[in-house]
Amino acid sequence: MGLLDRLRRRRPGQVRRSDPADAAHLREWTAQRRGVEGFVEPPTMTQPVTLLLVAHDGEWTRRRVPSVKWAHDFCNGLGLPSYDAAVVGVPHRMREYNQRQRGASGR
């Protein structure tokens, strides 16, 4: 490991920021599903702002985003409804999807 590699490493407790690959994933994921809604999750001590996208069947993806405003603008630009997850929570269909996935993997 070279000196530059050591300098580039994240320090303990340092959170990875969003990057263009995160935005590209969110765009592609949305284009391949229907009934997608966005849930903007506020930053915590260990996580930056994240955007949770949930499809009509409960399938979901989550990625880091630059800011709350960016997340709402992203959703608005794609014609998706967006909500503050701290206010409304996550949809029940997401929990149901997770349960179905757990049940299918146990078979």
C-alpha positions as CSV (number, residue, x, y, z in Angstrom):
1,M,0.0,0.0,0.0
2,G,1.5,3.3,-1.1
3,L,1.5,6.6,0.8
4,L,-1.3,8.0,-1.4
5,D,-3.5,5.0,-0.8
6,R,-3.1,5.6,3.0
7,L,-4.1,9.2,2.6
8,R,-7.1,8.4,0.6
9,R,-8.5,5.9,3.1
10,R,-11.4,7.1,5.2
11,R,-10.8,7.8,8.8
12,P,-12.9,5.8,11.4
13,G,-16.3,7.4,11.7
14,Q,-16.0,9.2,8.4
15,V,-19.1,8.6,6.2
16,R,-18.8,8.0,2.4
17,R,-20.5,10.8,0.5
18,S,-22.8,10.2,-2.5
19,D,-21.3,10.0,-5.9
20,P,-22.6,10.1,-9.5
21,A,-22.9,6.3,-9.5
22,D,-25.5,6.6,-6.7
23,A,-27.6,9.0,-8.8
24,A,-27.3,6.8,-11.9
25,H,-28.4,3.7,-9.9
26,L,-31.5,5.6,-8.7
27,R,-32.4,6.8,-12.2
28,E,-32.0,3.3,-13.7
29,W,-33.9,1.6,-10.9
30,T,-36.8,4.0,-11.2
31,A,-36.9,3.5,-15.0
32,Q,-37.3,-0.2,-14.6
33,R,-40.2,-0.2,-12.1
34,R,-43.6,1.3,-11.8
35,G,-45.4,3.1,-9.0
36,V,-42.2,4.4,-7.5
37,E,-42.3,6.8,-4.5
38,G,-39.3,8.5,-2.8
39,F,-38.7,8.7,0.9
40,V,-36.0,11.1,2.0
41,E,-34.3,9.9,5.1
42,P,-32.5,12.6,7.2
43,P,-28.8,12.3,8.1
44,T,-27.8,10.5,11.3
45,M,-24.5,10.3,13.2
46,T,-23.4,7.4,10.9
47,Q,-25.3,8.0,7.7
48,P,-25.7,11.0,5.4
49,V,-29.0,11.9,3.7
50,T,-30.4,8.9,1.9
51,L,-33.2,8.5,-0.7
52,L,-35.3,5.4,-0.3
53,L,-37.2,4.5,-3.5
54,V,-40.1,2.0,-3.1
55,A,-41.9,0.5,-6.1
56,H,-45.6,-0.5,-6.2
57,D,-44.9,-4.0,-5.0
58,G,-42.7,-3.0,-2.1
59,E,-39.3,-3.6,-3.8
60,W,-36.9,-1.0,-2.7
61,T,-33.5,0.5,-3.0
62,R,-31.6,3.1,-0.9
63,R,-28.7,5.3,-1.9
64,R,-26.8,8.2,-0.4
65,V,-27.6,11.6,-1.8
66,P,-26.0,15.1,-1.5
67,S,-28.8,16.7,0.4
68,V,-32.5,16.7,1.3
69,K,-33.2,19.3,-1.4
70,W,-31.4,17.2,-4.0
71,A,-33.5,14.2,-3.2
72,H,-36.8,16.1,-3.5
73,D,-35.6,17.8,-6.7
74,F,-34.5,14.4,-8.1
75,C,-38.0,12.9,-7.4
76,N,-39.8,16.0,-8.7
77,G,-37.7,15.9,-11.9
78,L,-38.8,12.3,-12.6
79,G,-42.4,13.0,-11.6
80,L,-42.2,10.8,-8.5
81,P,-43.9,11.8,-5.2
82,S,-41.5,12.4,-2.4
83,Y,-42.0,12.3,1.3
84,D,-39.9,13.0,4.4
85,A,-39.4,9.6,5.9
86,A,-39.0,11.0,9.4
87,V,-42.5,12.4,9.2
88,V,-44.4,9.7,7.3
89,G,-42.3,6.6,7.9
90,V,-41.8,3.9,5.3
91,P,-44.7,2.2,3.5
92,H,-46.1,-1.0,4.8
93,R,-45.7,-2.6,1.4
94,M,-41.9,-2.4,1.8
95,R,-42.1,-4.4,5.0
96,E,-44.3,-6.9,3.4
97,Y,-41.9,-7.3,0.5
98,N,-39.0,-7.9,2.9
99,Q,-41.1,-10.6,4.6
100,R,-41.9,-12.3,1.3
101,Q,-38.2,-12.2,0.4
102,R,-37.2,-13.8,3.7
103,G,-39.9,-16.5,3.3
104,A,-38.7,-17.3,-0.2
105,S,-35.1,-17.6,0.8
106,G,-36.0,-20.0,3.6
107,R,-37.6,-22.6,1.2
